[in-house]
């Protein structure tokens, strides 16, 4: 269980650091988009006909047992751990290429 927690924390740290990547050109100012449109320019579409019907969830769906839920969680954690190991190996290989 500690390995899964450590892997999850390492994955979160790696993703948060990758989100802070450098910017090549930060001198461009952000431009705001004006999404307002006069009513005369709006397309003539009946909005009630354009909406797709939404199906209600099945009433007879049975919830997962605790055992199935635990198995699904373990499978998800194992897949995440494998992804983190692969990403770490790729990062190490890239770091060695740069040296």
C-alpha positions as CSV (number, residue, x, y, z in Angstrom):
1,X,0.0,0.0,0.0
2,X,2.9,2.4,0.7
3,X,4.3,1.7,-2.8
4,X,1.0,2.7,-4.3
5,X,0.8,5.9,-2.3
6,X,4.4,6.8,-3.1
7,X,3.8,6.1,-6.8
8,X,0.7,8.3,-6.8
9,X,2.6,11.1,-5.1
10,X,5.5,10.8,-7.5
11,X,3.1,10.9,-10.4
12,X,1.4,14.0,-9.1
13,X,4.7,15.7,-8.5
14,X,5.9,14.8,-12.0
15,X,2.7,16.1,-13.6
16,X,2.8,19.3,-11.6
17,X,6.4,20.0,-12.6
18,X,5.7,19.3,-16.2
19,X,2.9,21.8,-16.1
20,X,5.5,24.5,-15.1
21,X,7.4,24.1,-18.3
22,X,9.3,27.0,-19.8
23,X,7.8,29.4,-22.2
24,X,9.7,30.2,-25.4
25,X,8.0,33.6,-26.1
26,X,6.4,35.3,-23.1
27,X,6.4,38.7,-24.6
28,X,3.1,38.3,-26.4
29,X,0.2,39.7,-24.5
30,X,-2.8,37.5,-24.0
31,X,-5.7,38.6,-26.3
32,X,-9.2,38.4,-25.0
33,X,-11.8,37.0,-27.3
34,X,-15.1,38.7,-27.5
35,X,-17.7,36.0,-27.7
36,X,-20.7,38.4,-27.5
37,X,-22.7,38.5,-30.7
38,X,-25.7,40.7,-31.6
39,X,-29.0,38.9,-31.9
40,X,-29.3,39.8,-35.6
41,X,-26.1,37.7,-36.3
42,X,-27.2,34.6,-34.5
43,X,-28.0,31.6,-36.7
44,X,-31.6,30.7,-37.1
45,X,-31.7,27.3,-35.3
46,X,-34.4,25.9,-33.0
47,X,-32.4,25.2,-29.9
48,X,-34.8,22.5,-28.6
49,X,-34.4,20.5,-31.8
50,X,-30.6,20.9,-31.8
51,X,-30.1,19.3,-28.4
52,X,-29.5,15.6,-28.4
53,X,-31.7,13.5,-26.1
54,X,-30.0,12.4,-22.9
55,X,-30.6,8.8,-21.8
56,X,-31.3,8.2,-18.1
57,X,-29.1,5.7,-16.4
58,X,-30.5,2.2,-16.1
59,X,-32.6,1.7,-13.0
60,X,-31.7,-2.0,-12.8
61,X,-27.9,-1.4,-12.6
62,X,-26.4,-3.2,-9.7
63,X,-23.6,-1.5,-7.7
64,X,-20.2,-3.2,-7.5
65,X,-19.5,-5.4,-4.6
66,X,-16.7,-4.3,-2.3
67,X,-14.6,-7.0,-3.6
68,X,-15.1,-5.9,-7.3
69,X,-14.5,-2.3,-6.4
70,X,-11.3,-3.2,-4.6
71,X,-10.2,-5.3,-7.6
72,X,-10.9,-2.4,-10.0
73,X,-9.0,0.0,-7.7
74,X,-6.0,-2.3,-7.6
75,X,-6.0,-2.8,-11.3
76,X,-6.1,1.0,-11.8
77,X,-3.3,1.5,-9.3
78,X,-1.2,-1.2,-11.0
79,X,-1.7,0.5,-14.4
80,X,-0.8,3.9,-13.0
81,X,2.3,2.4,-11.4
82,X,3.3,0.9,-14.7
83,X,2.8,4.2,-16.5
84,X,4.9,6.0,-13.9
85,X,7.7,3.4,-14.2
86,X,7.7,3.8,-18.0
87,X,7.7,7.6,-17.8
88,X,10.6,7.5,-15.3
89,X,12.6,5.1,-17.5
90,X,11.9,7.4,-20.5
91,X,13.0,10.5,-18.6
92,X,16.2,8.7,-17.4
93,X,17.0,7.7,-21.0
94,X,16.4,11.3,-22.2
95,X,18.6,12.7,-19.4
96,X,21.4,10.3,-20.3
97,X,21.2,11.4,-24.0
98,X,21.5,15.0,-23.0
99,X,24.7,14.4,-21.0
